[in-house]
Amino acid sequence: MKPDAIVYTSNTGFTAQYARLLGAATGLPVYALEDAKGQLPPSSSIIYLGWLMAGKVQGYKKAAGQFDIRAVCGVGMGVTGSQMQDVRKANPIPDFTPVFTMQGGFDISKLKGVYKFMMTIMAKTAGRGLADKKDRTPEEDMMLELLQHGGNHVTPENLKAVLEWYESI
């Protein structure tokens, strides 16, 4: 049975972009988590998208308490398709629920408060470590570019695995 909707939590807009792209590709309605409770019946089946912080899918726990989550998509700075086992372990996601990760982007100017402070420190320390590394991988080069200059890596192609799963159910 196909999900009823797409629900998301976004901090700087990259997860919202993916939610809208996924909604356009599937024809499913898209709701921010704070709006979904008033718009969707309790226990509606959803695809949930949340931004990643230290492997945690933000908003997942709240969404799981309100809806039947059929798939979880974490949006972070890492390469699409990476860290899926780490995300599953860091969150109470059941083994039968598919987990996907997509590379979003980084824009320090959109962060506020403690998140801005934490990411400023992380960008400096991790960026310095990557910059000093001799044999960086292409993924590490991409991460260094994001940390130093920001950027948006949201693309429809990054939804390929999610859309293949959706078409298969």
C-alpha angles and dihedrals in degrees: 000000000000120000119261098225150347117253125187147176116210131182105182101012104263094104090047089054091054092047091054092046091049091047091052092049095047102031090234120140115252125220136177108236093246090056098039096073091064095039104043128055115248114273093022111159113248147171105234124210122188137165118254126241117174089338094307118123102226114232093011096116092050092046092048089055091055107032144035101253112209097177137006125216120192118199117202145132095279124097116280111270095021128116095021094137091046090051092049091050095046092052130048092249113155117239092243093058114090116235124205132180127204132187110244118169147255129253113164091189090067094054123094138196120339093000091058091047093048095046093046089057092042093049091052098045099037091039091053091048092050093044090054094048112107105207105034119180119232088256090054090049089053091049091049090051091051093048094048102038109010122229148176120254097172108135135157088239090066088065093059096106093046091049092048089053091047092051091049096058 
